[in-house]
């Protein structure tokens, strides 16, 4: 008998660990539309299985909570049970010995607060508010509702032109989204249950690269109605595209020299080549859309004049102003906004940062864009300063990793304190206050607090401020347009402005700075509602036939990820950094799709939306 022994995992524990991993994948693949009360019960039961049973709150309280929620699902009790659930959960939070119990009860309280109406519906009407509708996850999470399983199936058959046509039914910018979309569709891909989410954006990139120039469909018969689009970004051009297809006369007014909005003036060409953007815009304009660039509505032409001239207006002016840090020295020479810098780059007016120390303030995607652009503009050293941890950055992880690979320094837990200027008023350094990470905020990120450490001086020749964007609303309030707190335009879910007949608005100017695909979705919704307002009911559809699904091989298989040009090579120019898939890679990746549009709930709930 040994005094001590080396412990090794038994077979049972090895299987349990595998079950944990399978559970993680299944949770990651949970689609929208599931009953939240049922999910809350299952999470609670999982938490209950992890308790040691030592303390009464866990041993008895969690069991009682589980029983009460089960009664709610059975539709047996009255509304008074919700108060009992709440009180029981709160007692567990206050008295449980460890986090196993308190966290489990907190989840129940969170659910009671977040979907109380679902609890009440089960009790009063014995049904789920979701009516058991479980949509195709990728389609449901795409803001524009693109038929993702459909075009992936077409790619698998080698029909890339048809894939582009199918995408255009819901999104007139397949190329733009193939290069720069943040792919929310991948977040809940059911393939997560098997191995990993499909590389949906990568497959879209393959489709548009292979398809080349795909002719646009023929517009409907002219209606005699006219619509003015104010703003030539992704949202405005999307609305213009679908309204033109419906037969309406569309005119776009754009303040900048060229169309594209933040796709041109916010996203550098190394992410989205300008020739690709220009070709896609030209394809949209081929439907007969009239364009006036360099026109500032409110100065060059009045809002009232447009209202009188056109039957309907759509405001999609984006969020193109910068936000200030509010720190001392911000007005020093050499301090520029990220919005201003990217606007110059978009107009091919390249600043020269040769030999400079460039400091970027911010941690979002825009901050990464200007960080990587500064490297390409010749900066000797580029430092990105952020007040939280690197893992708390809102920028995509691959963007941060790409910036570091190209030579940027990411300096975290440093809050901007003041800007030091020389005797000529030019920036000399950024002073920061070191931070210590603290309690979680409402978004689940830990808040930074002041650390008991001396301020840090960071030498700088140029400081780029990338802490957010604002909306230019000067002149709009005088027209009667209501402005929300924070500067966004007030529009309802149909994109119509209240108390403003015939005027619609959408995109960043309503939601605040968001993504290209969300602006496209707003333009699509606006087009449908404007068409209805004008007295029509045109339907947008695609005549593309999607291949019949086949039983696929469900053996776990690795995801095909995009490759990039070598960092030492790519950081010297603004050429596209990402490489597309090969034929072999696209064939393998497309075969991983589970075709949720046909199998499972997809077949019961209509599966594919063929027209809108």
Protein Blocks (a to p, Z undefined) as FASTA:
>chain_A
ZZbdcddddfklmmmmmmmmmmmmmmmmpcghiafklmmmmmmmmmmmmpgolamklmmm
mmmmmmmmmmmmnomacfklmmmmmmmmmmmmmmmmblklmmmmmmmmmmmmmmmmmmmm
mmmnopafklopacdfklmmmmnlpafklmmmmmmnopamlmmmmmmmmocblmlmmmmp
golmlmmgcklmmmpccdfklmmmmmmmmnmpaddddddddehiacddehjbfklmmmmm
mmmmnopacddddfblbehijmlmmpcfklmcfklmmmmmmmmmmnopacdehiaehjlp
cfklmmmmpmbdcddebjabdcdehighklpghiacfklmmmmmmnopacdfehiacdde
djbfklmmmmmmmmmnopabdcdddfbdfklpcbdfklmmmmmmnopacdehiacfbdcd
dfkopafbdcddddddddddfkopacdddddbdddddddfbdcddebccddfehjlmnop
acdehiiacddfkopaehighiacedjllnopadfklmmmmmmmmmmmmmmmnopacdcd
dfbdcdddddddfbdcdddddddddfklmmmpccdfbdcddfklmmmmmmmpgolmlgoj
llmnopaafbZZ
